[in-house]
Amino acid sequence: MGKISILIADDHKIVRMGLKSLFAAAKDLAVVGEADDGDAAVRQALALRPDVIVMDLMMPEKDGVAATAEIHARLPEARIVVLTSYSTSDTIAAALAAGAAGAVMKSADDGTLLTAVRAVASGETFISPEVKGLLAADPPAPTLSPRQLEVLAMLVKGFNNAEIAGMLGISRTVAKEHVENLLAKLGATNRTEAAAIALRKQLVKV
């Protein structure tokens, strides 16, 4: 069996050097290319067709989520492990939804990343314990309808059900139902918590 070919995509040279050194020490892995931004990652992936792409989520030109989506669309067989030091559950969830097969925090030990690369290369999905913890502690934001986003924006501004009903031209009962559905979707116990989640996850503009 041949070596697992890897493309490293990260905008920091020192990180790429560290990853190359890590993979070079493994007899079953071989780095075949590097990219320092999302656009370059897409070009290199299409040209080199590596078995695994180790993708930083925060990159210039095109971020890791957008690059992952484009690569997955144009090269479905490519296996992508997203690697990040600063991210939110929403960003990681977006990367997984875009086609990433693995997710590892940069704070993870070397063994975790090596395990992730080998796992996704063999067709498995690998989510590191740190990422699982992040997703559990701060679940990704749910998909909200335009009307729900409208109501959420009013909640953030402090409007009560009667005011929401009047502004939207609906009954107080319907307004109350909208608010209750929003709380359930956001996993919030009250309006204040819902507003806090909306602001933290940038679901509404203020």
C-alpha positions in Angstrom: 0.0 0.0 0.0 1.4 3.4 -0.9 1.8 6.4 1.3 -1.1 8.7 2.2 -0.6 11.9 0.2 -1.3 15.1 2.1 -1.8 18.7 1.1 -1.3 21.3 3.8 -3.3 24.5 3.7 -2.4 27.1 6.3 -1.5 30.8 5.9 1.3 30.6 8.6 4.6 29.3 7.3 5.8 28.1 10.7 2.6 26.0 11.0 3.2 24.4 7.6 6.8 23.7 8.5 5.7 22.0 11.8 3.1 19.9 10.0 5.5 18.9 7.3 8.0 17.8 10.0 5.3 15.8 11.8 4.1 14.0 8.7 7.6 13.4 7.4 8.4 11.4 10.5 5.5 9.0 9.8 6.4 6.3 7.3 2.9 6.0 5.9 2.4 9.7 5.2 3.8 12.0 2.5 3.3 15.7 2.0 2.8 16.5 -1.7 2.0 20.2 -1.5 1.4 23.3 0.4 -1.0 26.3 0.1 -1.0 29.6 2.0 -4.6 30.7 1.3 -8.0 29.2 0.4 -7.7 29.9 -3.4 -4.3 28.2 -3.5 -5.7 25.3 -1.5 -8.4 24.7 -4.2 -5.9 25.0 -7.1 -3.4 22.6 -5.4 -6.1 20.1 -4.5 -7.3 20.0 -8.1 -3.8 19.7 -9.5 -2.4 17.3 -7.0 -5.5 15.2 -6.0 -4.1 14.3 -2.6 -5.6 11.7 -0.4 -6.0 14.1 2.5 -6.1 17.9 2.8 -5.3 19.4 6.2 -7.1 22.7 6.0 -6.8 25.7 8.3 -10.2 27.4 8.8 -8.9 30.9 9.1 -7.2 31.9 5.9 -7.1 34.9 3.6 -8.6 35.2 0.1 -11.0 32.3 0.8 -11.5 30.8 4.3 -11.3 27.2 5.1 -15.1 26.7 5.0 -15.4 28.1 1.5 -12.3 26.3 0.2 -13.6 23.0 1.7 -17.0 23.5 0.0 -15.4 24.2 -3.4 -13.0 21.3 -3.2 -15.7 18.9 -2.0 -17.9 20.0 -4.9 -15.2 19.6 -7.6 -13.3 16.7 -6.0 -15.8 14.7 -4.0 -13.2 11.9 -3.2 -10.9 14.3 -1.4 -10.8 13.8 2.3 -10.5 17.0 4.3 -9.4 17.5 8.0 -10.1 21.1 9.2 -7.5 22.3 11.7 -8.0 25.5 13.7 -6.8 27.3 16.8 -9.6 29.9 16.9 -13.1 28.9 15.9 -16.7 28.7 16.9 -18.9 25.7 16.9 -20.8 27.4 14.0 -17.6 27.6 11.9 -16.6 24.0 12.5 -20.2 22.8 11.9 -20.2 24.8 8.6 -16.9 23.1 7.6 -18.3 19.7 8.3 -21.5 20.5 6.4 -19.4 21.7 3.5 -17.7 18.3 3.3 -14.9 18.0 5.8 -14.4 14.5 7.1 -12.5 15.5 10.2 -12.0 18.4 12.6 -9.1 18.9 15.0 -8.0 21.8 17.2 -4.5 23.1 16.8 -4.1 22.6 20.5 -4.5 18.9 20.2 -1.4 16.6 20.5 0.4 15.3 17.5 -1.0 11.8 17.9 -4.6 13.1 17.5 -3.8 14.8 14.2 -2.0 11.7 12.9 -5.0 9.6 13.9 -7.4 12.0 12.2 -5.4 11.9 8.9 -5.2 8.2 8.9 -8.9 7.8 9.8 -10.3 10.1 7.1 -7.9 8.5 4.5 -9.5 5.2 5.3 -13.0 6.6 4.8 -13.9 7.3 8.4 -15.0 10.6 10.0 -12.9 11.9 12.9 -13.9 14.6 15.3 -11.3 15.2 18.1 -12.5 15.2 21.7 -11.8 19.0 22.0 -14.0 19.7 19.0 -16.7 17.4 20.4 -16.5 19.3 23.6 -16.9 22.6 21.9 -19.9 21.5 19.8 -21.5 20.1 23.0 -20.9 23.2 25.1 -21.9 25.7 22.4 -24.2 23.9 19.8 -24.2 25.5 16.3 -26.9 28.0 15.6 -30.1 26.4 14.1 -31.4 27.5 10.7 -34.0 30.1 11.1 -36.6 31.3 8.7 -36.7 35.0 7.6 -39.7 35.6 9.8 -38.0 33.9 12.8 -34.9 36.1 12.2 -37.3 39.1 12.1 -38.8 38.2 15.4 -35.4 37.5 16.9 -34.1 40.9 15.9 -37.1 42.4 17.8 -36.3 40.2 20.8 -32.8 41.5 20.9 -34.2 45.1 20.8 -36.3 44.3 23.9 -39.8 44.4 22.3 -42.5 42.4 24.1 -45.0 40.1 22.4 -47.7 42.8 22.0 -45.2 45.1 20.4 -43.9 42.4 18.1 -47.5 41.5 17.1 -48.3 45.2 16.3 -45.1 45.7 14.2 -45.6 42.5 12.2 -49.4 42.8 11.9 -50.1 39.5 13.6 -52.1 38.5 16.6 -50.5 38.3 20.1 -51.1 34.6 20.1 -49.1 34.1 16.9 -46.3 36.4 18.2 -46.2 34.4 21.4 -45.9 31.1 19.3 -43.1 32.6 17.3 -41.2 33.6 20.4 -41.7 30.2 22.0 -40.5 28.4 18.8 -37.5 30.6 18.8 -36.6 29.8 22.4 -36.9 26.1 21.7 -34.8 26.3 18.5 -32.1 28.2 20.3 -32.2 26.1 23.4 -32.8 29.2 25.4 -34.8 29.3 28.6 -35.9 32.9 28.3 -35.9 36.0 26.1 -32.7 37.4 27.6 -30.8 34.2 26.9 -32.2 34.0 23.4 -31.0 37.6 22.7 -27.5 36.7 24.1 -27.3 33.7 21.9 -28.4 35.7 18.9 -25.7 38.4 19.5 -22.9 35.8 20.3 -23.6 33.9 17.1 -24.2 37.0 15.1 -27.7 35.9 13.9 -28.9 39.5 13.9 -27.3 42.8 13.1 -27.4 45.5 15.8 
